[in-house]
Amino acid sequence: MLITFSCKSHNNVTMFGDVAQSLITMMEFSTDIPGAISAVDVEKALINLEKNIAVVKQQQISNQDAQQAIDSEEEDEKEVEISLSVRAIPLIDLLKTAISVESYVMWE
């Protein structure tokens, strides 16, 4: 399933459903689909998202350090996982645009 975020004055942002729902949860809004954030609440959503992404980043760094200690003997190539913080960049840009033009954000 794909979820598309939209607002005025910004291109749509489409993500895989599980990633999008994680980000919506991090914004501390309902993951109902379709859903929306009113223009007055977009700034709060951005603050919540950035705060929760920082927490996840810190946890990932701790987990990577522990995993590197375990895997130091294995030199096999591993597929690089794209972090949630990187996947959130287009949505963060959309939220910032929505704030600047005082627009709602919706997803479906």
LUMZAZA-800445 format. One record per atom (N, C-alpha, C, O): x, y, z; atom name. Coordinates in Angstrom, 3 decimals. Each point is the difference from the previous one (the first is absolute). Layout:
N
+----------+----------+----------+------+
:        u :        v :        w : atom :
+----------+----------+----------+------+
:        X :        Y :        Z :   CA :
...
+----------+----------+----------+------+
This chain:
108
+----------+----------+----------+------+
:        u :        v :        w : atom :
+----------+----------+----------+------+
:    0.836 :   -1.167 :    0.000 :    N :
:   -0.836 :    1.167 :    0.000 :   CA :
:    0.893 :    1.248 :    0.000 :    C :
:    1.029 :    0.055 :    0.673 :    O :
:   -1.455 :    0.924 :   -1.440 :    N :
:    0.702 :    1.274 :   -0.054 :   CA :
:   -0.863 :    1.083 :    0.630 :    C :
:   -1.225 :   -0.033 :   -0.110 :    O :
:    1.863 :    0.989 :    0.766 :    N :
:   -0.696 :    1.127 :    0.594 :   CA :
:    0.613 :    1.266 :   -0.591 :    C :
:    1.221 :    0.144 :   -0.062 :    O :
:   -2.083 :    0.765 :   -0.368 :    N :
:    0.442 :    1.246 :   -0.608 :   CA :
:   -0.367 :    1.173 :    0.894 :    C :
:   -1.161 :    0.172 :    0.370 :    O :
:    2.160 :    0.634 :   -0.026 :    N :
:   -0.191 :    1.224 :    0.774 :   CA :
:   -0.105 :    1.157 :   -0.986 :    C :
:    0.687 :    0.022 :   -1.021 :    O :
:   -1.556 :    0.940 :    1.336 :    N :
:   -0.131 :    1.159 :   -0.882 :   CA :
:   -0.328 :    1.253 :    0.799 :    C :
:   -0.551 :   -0.060 :    1.099 :    O :
:    0.909 :    1.194 :   -1.688 :    N :
:   -0.355 :    1.318 :    0.520 :   CA :
:    0.110 :    0.979 :   -1.160 :    C :
:    0.485 :   -0.346 :   -1.077 :    O :
:   -0.945 :    1.586 :    1.313 :    N :
:    0.130 :    1.031 :   -1.028 :   CA :
:    1.463 :    0.357 :   -0.180 :    C :
:    0.775 :   -0.053 :    0.954 :    O :
:   -0.396 :    0.412 :   -2.152 :    N :
:    1.340 :    0.531 :   -0.304 :   CA :
:    1.135 :   -0.990 :    0.204 :    C :
:    1.141 :    0.420 :    0.192 :    O :
:   -1.412 :   -1.716 :   -0.228 :    N :
:    1.066 :   -1.002 :    0.104 :   CA :
:   -0.420 :   -1.226 :   -0.795 :    C :
:   -1.181 :   -0.341 :   -0.058 :    O :
:    2.150 :   -0.312 :   -0.548 :    N :
:   -0.293 :   -1.256 :   -0.697 :   CA :
:   -0.442 :   -1.048 :    1.004 :    C :
:    0.392 :    0.037 :    1.166 :    O :
:   -1.214 :   -0.975 :   -1.628 :    N :
:   -0.427 :   -1.111 :    0.861 :   CA :
:    1.205 :   -0.845 :    0.386 :    C :
:    0.979 :   -0.090 :   -0.741 :    O :
:   -1.070 :   -0.529 :    1.916 :    N :
:    1.047 :   -0.899 :    0.490 :   CA :
:   -0.656 :   -1.357 :    0.209 :    C :
:   -0.924 :   -0.126 :    0.803 :    O :
:    1.395 :   -0.887 :   -1.517 :    N :
:   -0.564 :   -1.341 :    0.094 :   CA :
:    1.000 :   -0.919 :    0.677 :    C :
:    1.187 :   -0.003 :   -0.327 :    O :
:   -1.693 :   -0.788 :    1.288 :    N :
:    0.849 :   -0.915 :    0.769 :   CA :
:   -0.691 :   -1.349 :    0.140 :    C :
:   -1.213 :   -0.115 :   -0.177 :    O :
:    1.999 :   -0.896 :    0.497 :    N :
:   -0.577 :   -1.281 :    0.353 :   CA :
:   -0.827 :    0.172 :    1.269 :    C :
:    0.340 :    0.806 :    0.866 :    O :
:   -1.416 :   -1.557 :   -0.762 :    N :
:   -0.943 :    0.145 :    1.092 :   CA :
:    0.600 :   -0.131 :    1.384 :    C :
:   -0.322 :    0.789 :    0.888 :    O :
:    1.199 :   -1.783 :   -0.683 :    N :
:    0.561 :   -0.199 :    1.343 :   CA :
:    0.886 :    1.170 :    0.420 :    C :
:   -0.020 :    0.407 :    1.162 :    O :
:    0.788 :    0.127 :   -2.088 :    N :
:    0.858 :    1.149 :    0.297 :   CA :
:   -0.862 :    1.224 :    0.278 :    C :
:    0.221 :    0.713 :    0.979 :    O :
:   -1.206 :   -0.470 :   -1.842 :    N :
:   -0.877 :    1.159 :    0.166 :   CA :
:   -0.754 :   -0.059 :    1.324 :    C :
:   -0.118 :    1.010 :    0.695 :    O :
:   -0.389 :   -2.180 :   -0.346 :    N :
:   -0.731 :   -0.125 :    1.260 :   CA :
:    0.917 :    0.219 :    1.201 :    C :
:   -0.426 :    0.572 :    1.003 :    O :
:    1.661 :   -1.013 :   -1.091 :    N :
:    0.962 :    0.262 :    1.076 :   CA :
:    0.230 :    1.498 :    0.159 :    C :
:    0.062 :    0.508 :    1.119 :    O :
:    0.063 :    0.192 :   -2.234 :    N :
:    0.235 :    1.440 :    0.056 :   CA :
:   -1.227 :    0.750 :    0.512 :    C :
:    0.132 :    0.971 :    0.745 :    O :
:   -1.316 :   -1.412 :   -1.139 :    N :
:   -1.235 :    0.622 :    0.502 :   CA :
:   -0.086 :   -0.201 :    1.513 :    C :
:   -0.365 :    0.918 :    0.734 :    O :
:    0.700 :   -2.106 :   -0.281 :    N :
:    0.006 :   -0.278 :    1.441 :   CA :
:    1.013 :    0.898 :    0.704 :    C :
:   -0.273 :    0.503 :    1.090 :    O :
:    1.438 :   -0.296 :   -1.700 :    N :
:    1.016 :    0.872 :    0.584 :   CA :
:   -0.463 :    1.457 :    0.051 :    C :
:    0.430 :    0.761 :    0.867 :    O :
:   -1.305 :   -0.377 :   -1.794 :    N :
:   -0.569 :    1.351 :    0.038 :   CA :
:   -1.066 :    0.099 :    1.093 :    C :
:   -0.477 :    1.086 :    0.330 :    O :
:    0.116 :   -2.247 :    0.221 :    N :
:   -0.994 :   -0.119 :    1.067 :   CA :
:   -1.404 :    0.362 :   -0.481 :    C :
:   -0.753 :    0.712 :    0.664 :    O :
:    0.435 :   -1.243 :   -1.860 :    N :
:   -1.340 :    0.125 :   -0.553 :   CA :
:   -0.526 :   -1.386 :   -0.319 :    C :
:    0.758 :   -0.969 :   -0.033 :    O :
:   -2.047 :    0.880 :   -0.199 :    N :
:   -0.645 :   -1.275 :   -0.288 :   CA :
:    0.484 :   -0.546 :   -1.336 :    C :
:    0.171 :    0.748 :   -0.963 :    O :
:    0.047 :   -2.050 :    0.912 :    N :
:    0.458 :   -0.629 :   -1.242 :   CA :
:   -1.158 :   -0.397 :   -0.905 :    C :
:    0.180 :   -0.771 :   -0.943 :    O :
:   -1.375 :    1.300 :    1.230 :    N :
:   -1.132 :   -0.283 :   -0.879 :   CA :
:    0.312 :    0.483 :   -1.410 :    C :
:    0.611 :    1.049 :   -0.202 :    O :
:   -1.050 :   -1.849 :   -0.762 :    N :
:    0.238 :    0.355 :   -1.391 :   CA :
:   -1.353 :    0.037 :   -0.699 :    C :
:   -0.704 :   -1.009 :    0.011 :    O :
:    0.315 :    2.105 :   -0.607 :    N :
:    0.728 :    1.258 :   -0.123 :   CA :
:    0.010 :    0.773 :    1.313 :    C :
:   -0.802 :   -0.254 :    0.900 :    O :
:    1.732 :    1.203 :   -0.814 :    N :
:    0.117 :    0.824 :    1.193 :   CA :
:    0.503 :    1.375 :   -0.368 :    C :
:    0.380 :    0.258 :   -1.142 :    O :
:   -0.382 :    0.630 :    2.137 :    N :
:    0.435 :    1.371 :   -0.268 :   CA :
:    0.450 :    0.676 :    1.283 :    C :
:   -0.346 :   -0.418 :    1.105 :    O :
:    1.125 :    1.474 :   -1.282 :    N :
:    0.431 :    0.865 :    1.090 :   CA :
:   -0.417 :    1.408 :   -0.396 :    C :
:    0.312 :    0.457 :   -1.100 :    O :
:   -1.013 :    0.226 :    1.988 :    N :
:   -0.416 :    1.369 :   -0.310 :   CA :
:    1.227 :    0.906 :   -0.060 :    C :
:    1.050 :   -0.315 :    0.559 :    O :
:   -1.200 :    1.430 :   -1.238 :    N :
:    1.118 :    0.927 :   -0.186 :   CA :
:    0.586 :    0.459 :    1.331 :    C :
:    1.210 :    0.199 :    0.108 :    O :
:   -2.057 :   -0.028 :    0.905 :    N :
:    0.509 :    0.477 :    1.295 :   CA :
:    0.781 :   -1.080 :    0.755 :    C :
:    0.772 :    0.322 :    0.903 :    O :
:   -0.961 :   -1.591 :   -1.257 :    N :
:    0.684 :   -1.099 :    0.689 :   CA :
:    1.239 :   -0.524 :   -0.722 :    C :
:    0.694 :   -0.870 :    0.527 :    O :
:   -0.407 :    1.382 :   -1.717 :    N :
:    1.128 :   -0.519 :   -0.780 :   CA :
:    1.329 :    0.254 :    0.707 :    C :
:    0.874 :   -0.867 :    0.003 :    O :
:   -0.714 :    2.033 :    0.589 :    N :
:    1.257 :    0.296 :    0.695 :   CA :
:    0.212 :   -0.964 :    1.163 :    C :
:    1.115 :   -0.472 :    0.217 :    O :
:   -2.167 :    0.180 :    0.524 :    N :
:    0.078 :   -0.964 :    1.103 :   CA :
:    0.398 :   -1.380 :   -0.537 :    C :
:    0.813 :   -0.696 :    0.607 :    O :
:   -1.391 :    0.309 :   -1.746 :    N :
:    0.327 :   -1.294 :   -0.605 :   CA :
:    1.477 :   -0.068 :   -0.378 :    C :
:    0.648 :   -1.026 :    0.207 :    O :
:   -0.116 :    2.115 :   -0.760 :    N :
:    1.416 :    0.044 :   -0.384 :   CA :
:    0.905 :   -0.108 :    1.225 :    C :
:    0.986 :   -0.736 :   -0.011 :    O :
:   -1.325 :    1.464 :    1.052 :    N :
:    0.793 :   -0.053 :    1.237 :   CA :
:    0.003 :   -1.418 :    0.573 :    C :
:    1.050 :   -0.517 :    0.380 :    O :
:   -2.224 :   -0.109 :   -0.318 :    N :
:   -0.102 :   -1.367 :    0.515 :   CA :
:    0.796 :   -0.976 :   -0.856 :    C :
:    0.698 :   -0.867 :    0.526 :    O :
:   -0.804 :    1.007 :   -1.848 :    N :
:    0.712 :   -0.898 :   -0.908 :   CA :
:    1.507 :    0.130 :    0.191 :    C :
:    0.695 :   -1.009 :    0.122 :    O :
:   -0.186 :    2.232 :   -0.094 :    N :
:    1.444 :    0.195 :    0.148 :   CA :
:    0.493 :   -0.504 :    1.356 :    C :
:    1.084 :   -0.577 :    0.093 :    O :
:   -1.872 :    0.792 :    0.948 :    N :
:    0.369 :   -0.478 :    1.342 :   CA :
:    0.072 :   -1.535 :    0.019 :    C :
:    0.967 :   -0.571 :    0.506 :    O :
:   -1.984 :   -0.087 :   -1.055 :    N :
:   -0.043 :   -1.463 :    0.014 :   CA :
:    1.037 :   -0.618 :   -0.928 :    C :
:    0.505 :   -1.086 :    0.282 :    O :
:   -0.180 :    1.751 :   -1.374 :    N :
:    1.053 :   -0.499 :   -0.887 :   CA :
:    1.350 :    0.062 :    0.712 :    C :
:    0.819 :   -0.906 :   -0.151 :    O :
:   -0.582 :    1.961 :    0.921 :    N :
:    1.254 :    0.108 :    0.759 :   CA :
:    0.129 :   -1.155 :    0.986 :    C :
:    1.090 :   -0.545 :    0.175 :    O :
:   -2.181 :    0.170 :    0.465 :    N :
:    0.007 :   -1.132 :    0.939 :   CA :
:    0.334 :   -1.298 :   -0.746 :    C :
:    0.822 :   -0.791 :    0.462 :    O :
:   -1.458 :    0.577 :   -1.604 :    N :
:    0.241 :   -1.215 :   -0.791 :   CA :
:    1.445 :   -0.042 :   -0.487 :    C :
:    0.635 :   -1.055 :    0.022 :    O :
:   -0.112 :    2.208 :   -0.465 :    N :
:    1.396 :    0.060 :   -0.453 :   CA :
:    0.956 :   -0.423 :    1.105 :    C :
:    0.939 :   -0.759 :   -0.238 :    O :
:   -1.181 :    1.250 :    1.441 :    N :
:    0.856 :   -0.338 :    1.136 :   CA :
:   -0.058 :   -1.500 :    0.288 :    C :
:    1.022 :   -0.624 :    0.285 :    O :
:   -2.215 :    0.056 :   -0.360 :    N :
:   -0.148 :   -1.440 :    0.223 :   CA :
:    0.719 :   -0.786 :   -1.082 :    C :
:    0.631 :   -1.017 :    0.289 :    O :
:   -0.717 :    1.476 :   -1.535 :    N :
:    0.664 :   -0.702 :   -1.093 :   CA :
:    1.515 :    0.054 :    0.160 :    C :
:    0.691 :   -0.978 :   -0.287 :    O :
:   -0.179 :    2.101 :    0.738 :    N :
:    1.450 :    0.120 :    0.210 :   CA :
:    0.454 :   -0.985 :    1.075 :    C :
:    1.024 :   -0.665 :   -0.157 :    O :
:   -1.775 :    0.572 :    1.235 :    N :
:    0.330 :   -0.945 :    1.073 :   CA :
:   -0.054 :   -1.433 :   -0.508 :    C :
:    0.876 :   -0.806 :    0.310 :    O :
:   -1.909 :    0.489 :   -1.091 :    N :
:   -0.151 :   -1.345 :   -0.545 :   CA :
:    1.114 :   -0.324 :   -0.991 :    C :
:    0.494 :   -1.127 :   -0.032 :    O :
:   -0.093 :    2.112 :   -0.780 :    N :
:    1.070 :   -0.231 :   -0.971 :   CA :
:    1.323 :   -0.267 :    0.700 :    C :
:    0.768 :   -0.866 :   -0.420 :    O :
:   -0.506 :    1.605 :    1.479 :    N :
:    1.242 :   -0.218 :    0.747 :   CA :
:    0.045 :   -1.416 :    0.562 :    C :
:    1.025 :   -0.676 :   -0.084 :    O :
:   -2.128 :    0.236 :    0.649 :    N :
:   -0.064 :   -1.353 :    0.548 :   CA :
:    0.132 :   -1.037 :   -1.107 :    C :
:    0.689 :   -1.006 :    0.169 :    O :
:   -1.344 :    1.243 :   -1.297 :    N :
:    0.041 :   -0.956 :   -1.110 :   CA :
:    1.391 :   -0.050 :   -0.616 :    C :
:    0.453 :   -1.075 :   -0.395 :    O :
:    0.231 :    2.199 :    0.305 :    N :
:    1.350 :    0.017 :   -0.564 :   CA :
:    0.964 :   -0.796 :    0.862 :    C :
:    0.910 :   -0.648 :   -0.518 :    O :
:   -1.098 :    0.692 :    1.793 :    N :
:    0.849 :   -0.790 :    0.891 :   CA :
:   -0.209 :   -1.487 :   -0.250 :    C :
:    0.953 :   -0.779 :    0.041 :    O :
:   -2.186 :    0.386 :   -0.296 :    N :
:   -0.322 :   -1.405 :   -0.266 :   CA :
:    0.497 :   -0.417 :   -1.371 :    C :
:    0.533 :   -1.096 :   -0.167 :    O :
:   -0.709 :    1.981 :   -0.824 :    N :
:    0.314 :   -0.333 :   -1.388 :   CA :
:    1.446 :    0.283 :   -0.390 :    C :
:    0.363 :   -0.220 :   -1.155 :    O :
:    0.453 :    0.687 :    2.045 :    N :
:    1.364 :    0.390 :   -0.368 :   CA :
:    0.785 :   -1.159 :   -0.605 :    C :
:    0.928 :    0.225 :   -0.777 :    O :
:   -1.281 :   -1.447 :    1.119 :    N :
:    0.708 :   -1.152 :   -0.545 :   CA :
:   -0.510 :   -0.381 :   -1.374 :    C :
:    0.722 :   -0.637 :   -0.768 :    O :
:   -1.945 :    1.009 :    0.441 :    N :
:   -0.579 :   -0.325 :   -1.300 :   CA :
:    0.212 :    1.162 :   -0.948 :    C :
:   -0.372 :    1.131 :    0.312 :    O :
:    0.960 :   -1.391 :   -1.456 :    N :
:    0.284 :    1.045 :   -0.969 :   CA :
:   -0.896 :   -0.094 :   -1.222 :    C :
:    0.320 :    0.582 :   -1.037 :    O :
:   -1.443 :   -1.305 :    1.131 :    N :
:   -0.911 :   -0.122 :   -1.129 :   CA :
:   -0.629 :    1.359 :   -0.299 :    C :
:   -0.241 :    0.805 :    0.899 :    O :
:   -0.017 :   -0.569 :   -2.191 :    N :
:   -0.686 :    1.230 :   -0.356 :   CA :
:   -1.456 :   -0.120 :    0.411 :    C :
:   -0.648 :   -1.024 :   -0.219 :    O :
:    0.158 :    2.081 :    0.812 :    N :
:   -1.391 :    0.021 :    0.423 :   CA :
:   -0.708 :    1.125 :   -0.728 :    C :
:    0.600 :    1.025 :   -0.325 :    O :
:   -1.887 :   -1.232 :    0.074 :    N :
:   -0.799 :    1.023 :   -0.654 :   CA :
:   -0.209 :    1.162 :    0.979 :    C :
:   -0.358 :   -0.212 :    1.159 :    O :
:    0.581 :    1.414 :   -1.626 :    N :
:   -0.156 :    1.183 :    0.833 :   CA :
:   -1.484 :    0.310 :    0.160 :    C :
:   -0.743 :    0.069 :   -0.979 :    O :
:    0.327 :    0.115 :    2.219 :    N :
:   -1.394 :    0.319 :    0.284 :   CA :
:   -0.170 :    1.511 :    0.033 :    C :
:    0.780 :    0.709 :    0.636 :    O :
:   -1.805 :   -0.223 :   -1.326 :    N :
:   -0.279 :    1.431 :   -0.014 :   CA :
:   -0.770 :    0.324 :    1.271 :    C :
:   -1.063 :   -0.568 :    0.252 :    O :
:    1.593 :    1.469 :    0.535 :    N :
:   -0.600 :    0.306 :    1.295 :   CA :
:   -1.296 :    0.782 :   -0.158 :    C :
:   -0.253 :    0.631 :   -1.027 :    O :
:   -0.545 :   -0.691 :    2.061 :    N :
:   -1.267 :    0.720 :    0.023 :   CA :
:    0.240 :    1.506 :   -0.068 :    C :
:   -0.800 :    0.731 :   -0.585 :    O :
:    1.882 :   -0.274 :    1.171 :    N :
:    0.299 :    1.435 :   -0.037 :   CA :
:    0.277 :    0.480 :   -1.429 :    C :
:   -0.345 :    1.127 :   -0.353 :    O :
:    0.954 :   -1.967 :   -0.453 :    N :
:    0.248 :    0.352 :   -1.400 :   CA :
:   -1.312 :   -0.059 :   -0.787 :    C :
:   -0.267 :    0.868 :   -0.831 :    O :
:   -0.537 :   -1.878 :    1.089 :    N :
:   -1.284 :   -0.122 :   -0.692 :   CA :
:   -0.948 :    1.148 :    0.341 :    C :
:   -0.895 :    0.320 :   -0.782 :    O :
:    1.087 :    0.298 :    1.947 :    N :
:   -0.887 :    1.086 :    0.442 :   CA :
:    0.318 :    1.343 :   -0.659 :    C :
:   -0.820 :    0.915 :    0.066 :    O :
:    1.965 :   -0.774 :   -0.687 :    N :
:    0.426 :    1.295 :   -0.550 :   CA :
:   -1.041 :    0.613 :   -0.948 :    C :
:   -0.310 :    1.181 :    0.155 :    O :
:   -0.243 :   -1.915 :   -1.122 :    N :
:   -1.010 :    0.629 :   -0.876 :   CA :
:   -1.247 :    0.462 :    0.765 :    C :
:   -0.570 :    1.042 :   -0.323 :    O :
:    0.148 :   -1.800 :    1.323 :    N :
:   -1.159 :    0.392 :    0.793 :   CA :
:    0.303 :    1.235 :    0.843 :    C :
:   -0.848 :    0.883 :    0.131 :    O :
:    2.033 :   -0.816 :    0.433 :    N :
:    0.395 :    1.177 :    0.772 :   CA :
:   -0.007 :    1.235 :   -0.894 :    C :
:   -0.460 :    1.062 :    0.418 :    O :
:    0.960 :   -1.190 :   -1.635 :    N :
:   -0.008 :    1.111 :   -0.947 :   CA :
:   -1.437 :    0.421 :   -0.322 :    C :
:   -0.295 :    1.192 :   -0.073 :    O :
:   -0.597 :   -2.166 :   -0.118 :    N :
:   -1.406 :    0.296 :   -0.263 :   CA :
:   -0.630 :    0.734 :    1.187 :    C :
:   -0.733 :    0.970 :   -0.193 :    O :
:    1.012 :   -1.421 :    1.407 :    N :
:   -0.546 :    0.650 :    1.191 :   CA :
:    0.509 :    1.438 :    0.122 :    C :
:   -0.771 :    0.893 :    0.352 :    O :
:    2.036 :   -0.658 :   -0.633 :    N :
:    0.556 :    1.352 :    0.070 :   CA :
:   -0.659 :    0.908 :   -1.034 :    C :
:   -0.281 :    1.165 :    0.280 :    O :
:    0.038 :   -1.701 :   -1.471 :    N :
:   -0.698 :    0.775 :   -1.027 :   CA :
:   -1.419 :    0.308 :    0.444 :    C :
:   -0.477 :    1.121 :   -0.179 :    O :
:   -0.203 :   -2.106 :    0.757 :    N :
:   -1.370 :    0.208 :    0.475 :   CA :
:   -0.050 :    1.089 :    1.066 :    C :
:   -0.934 :    0.802 :    0.028 :    O :
:    1.928 :   -0.770 :    0.843 :    N :
:    0.057 :    1.039 :    1.034 :   CA :
:    0.174 :    1.373 :   -0.655 :    C :
:   -0.673 :    0.961 :    0.372 :    O :
:    1.573 :   -0.878 :   -1.342 :    N :
:    0.292 :    1.297 :   -0.620 :   CA :
:   -1.182 :    0.556 :   -0.795 :    C :
:   -0.160 :    1.217 :   -0.097 :    O :
:   -0.671 :   -2.098 :   -0.472 :    N :
:   -1.160 :    0.479 :   -0.774 :   CA :
:   -1.301 :   -0.136 :    0.783 :    C :
:   -1.087 :    0.232 :   -0.528 :    O :
:    1.220 :   -0.614 :    1.803 :    N :
:   -1.155 :   -0.164 :    0.890 :   CA :
:   -1.049 :   -0.926 :   -0.617 :    C :
:   -1.169 :    0.359 :   -0.139 :    O :
:    1.620 :   -1.556 :   -0.224 :    N :
:   -0.848 :   -1.006 :   -0.645 :   CA :
:   -0.176 :   -1.213 :    0.889 :    C :
:    0.836 :   -0.289 :    0.856 :    O :
:   -1.921 :   -0.407 :   -1.067 :    N :
:   -0.233 :   -1.296 :    0.639 :   CA :
:    0.879 :   -1.041 :   -0.685 :    C :
:    0.547 :    0.255 :   -1.073 :    O :
:   -0.414 :   -1.409 :    1.683 :    N :
:    0.686 :   -1.138 :   -0.605 :   CA :
:   -0.966 :   -1.175 :    0.068 :    C :
:   -0.630 :   -0.234 :    1.032 :    O :
:    0.517 :   -0.491 :   -2.114 :    N :
:   -0.853 :   -1.182 :    0.018 :   CA :
:    0.736 :   -1.185 :   -0.580 :    C :
:    0.986 :    0.149 :   -0.722 :    O :
:   -1.489 :   -1.345 :    1.056 :    N :
:    0.585 :   -1.221 :   -0.545 :   CA :
:   -1.114 :   -0.965 :   -0.349 :    C :
:   -1.043 :   -0.048 :    0.652 :    O :
:    1.299 :   -0.721 :   -1.706 :    N :
:   -0.958 :   -1.016 :   -0.446 :   CA :
:    0.719 :   -1.147 :   -0.670 :    C :
:   -0.638 :   -0.955 :   -0.443 :    O :
+----------+----------+----------+------+
